[in-house]
């Protein structure tokens, strides 16, 4: 459903007046070149709208102008969620993590995705 909405909103971006679009699970059951295309479509859509996307695929995340990491922990019996904007180096580290590790190869791939 998220990919159908992405397709519709991409086509209708010039016509509708919805200022913010949120996509969750847009990366379900995709990978590789399809994930790259989804990321590019969202980047295009973001030229006219604010786009928030929750993803675990580096190909979907890489085209974004900004990346945030969301963490949660329990403190005094309460669950605390935190959202933090990543700087340039942290973006590389996070994309490398999504690619499967902290190896030099993963970091180089993450850097290439961000270019």
C-alpha positions as CSV (number, residue, x, y, z in Angstrom):
1,X,0.0,0.0,0.0
2,X,2.9,2.4,0.8
3,X,4.4,1.9,-2.7
4,X,1.0,2.5,-4.3
5,X,0.7,5.8,-2.3
6,X,4.2,6.7,-3.3
7,X,3.3,6.2,-7.0
8,X,0.1,8.2,-6.6
9,X,1.7,11.1,-4.7
10,X,4.5,11.2,-7.2
11,X,2.0,11.7,-10.0
12,X,-0.2,14.1,-8.1
13,X,2.5,16.1,-6.3
14,X,1.9,19.2,-8.5
15,X,-1.9,19.1,-7.9
16,X,-2.6,18.3,-4.3
17,X,-2.0,20.5,-1.3
18,X,-0.9,17.9,1.3
19,X,2.3,19.4,2.7
20,X,3.7,16.4,4.6
21,X,3.8,12.7,3.5
22,X,4.9,9.9,5.8
23,X,5.9,6.5,4.5
24,X,6.4,3.5,6.7
25,X,7.2,0.0,5.4
26,X,7.7,1.3,1.9
27,X,10.7,-1.0,1.7
28,X,8.8,-4.2,2.6
29,X,9.7,-7.1,0.3
30,X,11.9,-5.1,-2.1
31,X,15.7,-4.7,-2.5
32,X,18.4,-3.8,-4.9
33,X,17.5,-1.7,-7.9
34,X,13.8,-1.5,-6.9
35,X,14.8,0.0,-3.5
36,X,17.1,2.5,-5.3
37,X,14.2,3.5,-7.5
38,X,11.8,4.0,-4.5
39,X,14.5,6.2,-2.9
40,X,14.8,8.3,-6.0
41,X,11.0,8.7,-6.3
42,X,10.8,9.9,-2.8
43,X,13.7,12.3,-3.4
44,X,11.7,13.7,-6.4
45,X,8.6,14.0,-4.3
46,X,10.5,15.8,-1.6
47,X,11.2,18.6,-4.0
48,X,7.6,19.6,-3.6
49,X,6.6,18.2,-0.2
50,X,8.0,17.3,3.2
51,X,8.6,13.6,3.1
52,X,9.3,11.4,6.2
53,X,10.2,7.8,5.6
54,X,10.9,5.0,8.0
55,X,13.1,2.5,6.3
56,X,15.8,-0.2,7.0
57,X,17.1,-0.2,3.4
58,X,20.2,2.0,2.7
59,X,19.1,2.4,-1.0
60,X,15.8,3.9,0.1
61,X,17.4,6.1,2.8
62,X,20.5,7.4,0.9
63,X,18.8,10.0,-1.4
64,X,17.4,11.9,1.6
65,X,18.7,15.3,2.5
66,X,18.7,14.5,6.2
67,X,18.8,11.3,8.3
68,X,17.6,10.7,11.8
69,X,18.1,7.8,14.1
70,X,15.3,6.8,16.5
71,X,16.3,4.9,19.6
72,X,14.3,3.8,22.7
73,X,15.3,2.6,26.1
74,X,13.6,1.9,29.5
75,X,14.4,4.3,32.3
76,X,12.7,4.0,35.7
77,X,10.1,1.6,34.2
78,X,9.2,4.0,31.4
79,X,10.0,3.6,27.7
80,X,11.8,6.7,26.4
81,X,12.1,7.3,22.6
82,X,14.7,9.7,21.2
83,X,15.1,11.1,17.7
84,X,18.5,12.6,16.8
85,X,19.6,14.3,13.6
86,X,22.7,12.6,12.2
87,X,25.7,14.6,11.0
88,X,27.6,13.8,7.8
89,X,29.9,11.2,9.3
90,X,27.1,9.6,11.3
91,X,25.0,9.3,8.1
92,X,27.8,7.2,6.6
93,X,28.1,5.1,9.7
94,X,24.4,4.4,9.9
95,X,24.1,3.5,6.2
96,X,27.1,1.2,6.6
97,X,25.3,-0.4,9.5
98,X,22.2,-0.9,7.4
99,X,24.4,-2.5,4.7
100,X,25.5,-5.1,7.2
101,X,28.4,-3.9,9.2
102,X,31.1,-1.5,10.0
103,X,33.7,-2.9,7.6
104,X,35.7,-0.7,5.2
105,X,33.7,-2.1,2.3
106,X,30.4,-1.2,3.9
107,X,31.6,2.3,4.7
108,X,32.8,2.8,1.1
109,X,29.5,1.5,-0.2
110,X,27.6,3.9,2.1
111,X,29.8,6.8,1.0
112,X,29.0,5.9,-2.7
113,X,25.3,5.8,-2.0
114,X,25.4,9.2,-0.4
115,X,27.1,10.8,-3.5
